[in-house]
C-alpha cells in the first residue's frame, strides 16, 4: 500500500490548536444508501450553522470516479459559467458551547478504500480521537405518521440496548462509513452509528424528520451541542405537507394505514413480521436504482 499520508494535506495552524483536545469525529459521506438524505442533511446542517475551520483536505482526484458521479456545470447562452466540484475534507467545528469536534464530509471514495481508511484512522490516532460517529437513512416499511425508528450500532455492542425489533442478521453490500467503523473497532477505537428508518415511499427525497431524529441521537451519544435550528422547522413543514397529500392521494392513504398497523404491532408486541434479507435487499436495490435514474 502506498503511504496513506500522501492522500491528504493538513492546515498546520489549525491542527496545532487541537493538541490535547481529543475531539469526536463525525463522518458523513455522500453516496451509496442514505434514504431521505439523512446523513447529507446533518452534514449540511453542521456546515452551514457552526463555526468551521478547514483542517484536512483529501486529494479527491485519487479517490473519485468522475464518470460515475459527474460534477454539476452551468452553461449560459454560449459559455460555461460555473462548476460545482467535489471535496472530501475534515473541518474543525466549534459548537455553541465551545466544544470542539471534527466533521469528515464529502463523497464516499470510489477507489482505494483500504488506503483511505488507513489515512483517516492515522489522523484519528494522531489526534487521539476517542469516538467516531456516523449516520444514514435506510428505506423501510414504516409510516411517516409514527415516531421515527432509529437503529444504533457500535464497535461495543453493550452500548446498543434499545434497538427496534425490525431486522436480525443480514448481509448487505458494504459502505465506506461502515468500513471506517469496523476498522476503528479493530484498532480499539470506539465507533458508533445511527440509522433512521425512512418511509420507503419518501426515501428518494429529503426527509427532515429522519435527519432530526438522528441528530438528537448524536447529541445524546456525544454530549455535543447540536441545535436543531431550521432542521426542526423543515421537519414540521414536511409532516404538514404529507398530511395534505395523504388526504388527497387515493393510493397513499391505504398504504400509510397498512404501515401504521404493522408499526403498531411492533410497538405493542415486539414481534412484528420482520422483513427477510431478500426483502431488505430488494428495498435497497430499488432505492439505488431510483438514485441512478435521478442522476441521469
C-alpha positions in Angstrom: 0.0 0.0 0.0 1.2 3.5 -0.8 1.7 5.9 2.1 -1.8 6.9 3.2 -0.5 10.3 4.4 0.0 11.2 0.8 -3.7 11.2 0.3 -4.3 14.5 2.2 -2.8 17.8 3.2 -3.1 19.4 6.7 -3.7 23.0 7.8 -0.9 23.0 10.3 -2.0 26.1 12.2 -5.5 24.6 12.8 -4.0 21.2 13.7 -1.9 22.8 16.4 -5.0 24.2 18.1 -6.3 20.6 18.6 -3.4 19.5 20.8 -4.8 17.6 23.8 -8.4 18.2 22.9 -9.3 14.6 21.9 -12.2 15.6 19.6 -15.0 13.4 18.5 -15.0 12.6 14.7 -18.4 12.7 12.9 -18.1 11.1 9.5 -20.9 11.6 6.9 -20.3 10.5 3.3 -22.5 11.2 0.3 -23.2 8.1 -1.8 -24.5 4.6 -1.5 -27.6 4.2 0.7 -28.7 7.4 2.5 -32.5 7.3 2.3 -34.1 10.6 2.9 -30.6 12.1 2.6 -30.4 11.8 6.4 -26.6 12.0 6.6 -26.3 14.7 4.0 -28.8 16.9 5.7 -27.0 16.6 9.0 -23.7 17.4 7.3 -25.1 20.4 5.6 -26.8 21.5 8.8 -23.5 21.5 10.7 -21.5 23.1 7.8 -24.0 25.9 7.4 -24.7 26.7 11.0 -21.5 26.4 13.1 -18.0 27.9 13.4 -15.8 26.0 10.9 -12.1 25.8 10.2 -10.7 23.6 7.4 -8.3 21.0 8.9 -7.6 18.3 6.3 -8.2 18.3 2.6 -8.1 14.9 0.7 -6.7 14.6 -2.8 -10.0 13.5 -4.1 -8.8 13.1 -7.6 -7.2 9.9 -6.4 -10.4 8.6 -4.8 -13.2 9.7 -7.1 -14.6 8.2 -10.3 -15.8 11.3 -12.2 -17.6 9.1 -14.8 -19.7 7.6 -12.1 -20.5 10.9 -10.3 -20.0 13.9 -12.5 -19.7 17.4 -11.1 -22.5 19.9 -12.0 -21.6 22.6 -14.5 -23.6 25.6 -15.7 -23.8 26.6 -19.3 -25.3 30.0 -20.0 -26.0 31.0 -23.6 -22.6 30.5 -25.1 -20.2 29.9 -22.2 -19.6 27.7 -19.2 -20.2 29.9 -16.1 -19.9 27.5 -13.2 -18.5 24.3 -11.8 -19.6 22.6 -8.6 -16.8 20.2 -7.9 -16.5 17.6 -5.2 -14.5 18.0 -1.9 -13.6 15.4 0.8 -12.4 17.3 3.8 -12.3 17.4 7.6 -13.3 20.6 9.4 -12.7 21.6 12.9 -16.1 22.5 14.3 -16.9 24.5 17.4 -20.3 24.1 18.9 -22.3 26.9 20.6 -20.9 26.0 24.0 -17.3 26.0 22.8 -16.8 22.2 22.5 -14.7 21.2 19.5 -15.3 18.2 17.2 -14.4 17.1 13.7 -16.6 16.7 10.7 -15.4 14.5 7.8 -17.7 15.0 4.9 -17.9 14.7 1.1 -18.4 11.9 -1.4 -17.8 8.3 -0.4 -14.5 7.3 -2.1 -14.9 5.2 -5.3 -11.4 3.7 -5.1 -8.5 2.9 -2.6 -10.8 2.2 0.3 -8.2 0.5 2.4 -5.7 3.3 1.9 -8.3 6.0 2.6 -9.4 4.1 5.8 -5.7 4.0 6.8 -5.4 7.7 6.2 -8.5 8.5 8.3 -7.5 6.2 11.1 -4.0 7.6 11.1 -5.5 11.1 11.7 -7.7 9.6 14.4 -4.7 8.1 16.1 -2.6 11.3 15.8 -5.3 13.4 17.4 -6.3 10.7 19.9 -9.9 10.7 18.8 -11.9 8.8 21.4 -15.2 8.4 19.4 -16.2 8.1 15.8 -19.9 8.6 14.9 -21.8 8.2 11.6 -25.4 8.4 10.4 -27.6 7.5 7.5 -31.1 6.6 6.5 -32.4 3.3 5.1 -35.7 2.7 3.3 -38.1 0.7 5.4 -41.7 -0.2 5.5 -42.7 2.4 8.2 -45.3 5.2 8.1 -44.4 8.9 8.4 -47.3 9.2 10.9 -45.4 7.4 13.7 -42.2 8.3 15.7 -39.0 7.7 13.7 -37.4 4.4 14.5 -33.6 4.6 14.8 -31.3 1.6 14.8 -28.0 2.0 16.5 -24.7 0.1 16.0 -21.4 0.3 17.7 -18.0 -1.4 18.0 -19.0 -2.0 21.6 -22.4 -3.8 21.3 -23.0 -3.2 25.0 -23.8 0.5 24.1 -26.7 -0.5 21.9 -29.6 -1.8 24.0 -32.8 -0.1 22.7 -32.9 -1.0 19.0 -36.4 -1.6 17.5 -37.0 -5.3 16.8 -37.1 -4.9 13.0 -34.3 -6.8 11.5 -32.0 -9.6 12.8 -28.9 -10.7 10.9 -28.5 -9.6 7.3 -25.6 -9.4 4.8 -25.6 -6.2 2.7 -23.1 -4.5 0.4 -20.6 -2.6 2.4 -20.3 1.2 2.7 -17.1 3.2 3.3 -18.5 4.6 6.5 -19.2 1.0 7.7 -15.6 0.0 6.8 -14.2 3.0 8.8 -16.3 2.0 11.8 -15.3 -1.7 11.6 -11.6 -0.9 11.2 -11.7 1.6 14.0 -13.0 -1.1 16.2 -10.2 -3.4 15.1 -7.7 -0.8 16.4 -9.6 -0.5 19.8 -11.3 2.8 19.0 -14.9 3.3 19.9 -17.2 4.0 17.0 -21.0 4.4 16.8 -23.6 4.9 14.2 -27.3 5.7 13.9 -29.7 4.6 11.1 -33.1 6.3 10.6 -35.8 4.1 9.2 -37.2 6.3 6.4 -40.6 5.5 4.9 -39.7 3.8 1.7 -42.2 5.9 -0.3 -40.2 9.0 0.8 -36.7 7.6 0.5 -35.6 9.3 -2.7 -36.0 12.9 -1.5 -35.0 14.8 1.7 -36.8 13.6 4.8 -36.1 16.1 7.5 -37.9 14.2 10.4 -35.4 11.3 9.9 -32.4 13.7 10.0 -33.7 15.4 13.1 -34.3 12.1 14.9 -30.7 11.0 14.2 -29.3 14.4 15.1 -30.8 14.0 18.6 -29.2 10.6 18.9 -25.8 12.0 18.0 -26.3 14.8 20.6 -27.1 12.2 23.3 -24.1 10.0 22.3 -21.5 12.7 22.1 -22.6 15.4 24.5 -22.1 18.0 21.8 -24.4 21.0 21.5 -26.0 20.5 18.0 -29.0 22.8 17.9 -31.8 21.6 15.6 -32.4 25.0 14.1 -34.0 25.1 10.7 -33.9 21.3 10.6 -36.7 21.2 13.1 -38.7 23.7 11.1 -38.3 21.7 7.9 -39.4 18.5 9.7 -42.6 20.1 10.9 -43.2 21.5 7.4 -42.6 18.1 5.8 -45.1 16.4 8.1 -47.7 19.1 7.5 -47.3 18.7 3.7 -47.6 15.0 3.9 -50.8 15.2 5.9 -52.4 17.0 3.0 -51.0 14.5 0.5 -52.4 11.5 2.3 -55.9 13.1 2.4 -55.8 13.8 -1.4 -54.0 10.7 -2.7 -56.2 7.7 -3.1 -53.2 5.3 -3.1 -51.0 6.8 -0.4 -53.7 6.8 2.2 -54.3 3.0 2.2 -50.5 2.4 2.1 -49.9 4.5 5.1 -52.8 2.8 7.0 -51.3 -0.6 6.4 -47.9 0.5 7.5 -49.4 2.1 10.7 -50.9 -1.3 11.5 -47.6 -3.1 11.1 -45.8 -0.4 13.1 -48.3 -0.6 16.0 -47.9 -4.4 16.1 -44.2 -3.8 16.6 -44.8 -1.4 19.5 -47.4 -3.5 21.2 -46.0 -7.0 20.9 -42.3 -6.5 20.0 -42.9 -9.4 17.5 -43.6 -7.8 14.1 -43.4 -9.5 10.8 -39.6 -9.0 10.3 -38.7 -8.5 6.7 -36.4 -11.1 5.2 -32.9 -10.5 3.9 -34.3 -10.7 0.4 -37.0 -8.1 1.1 -34.4 -5.8 2.6 -32.1 -6.3 -0.4 -34.9 -5.6 -2.8 -35.8 -2.3 -1.0 -32.2 -1.2 -1.1 -31.8 -2.1 -4.7 -34.9 -0.3 -5.7 -33.7 2.8 -3.8 -30.3 2.7 -5.5 -32.0 2.3 -8.9 -34.1 5.4 -8.3 -31.0 7.3 -7.3 -29.3 6.3 -10.6 -32.3 7.4 -12.5 -32.3 10.8 -10.8 -28.5 11.3 -11.6 -29.1 10.5 -15.3 
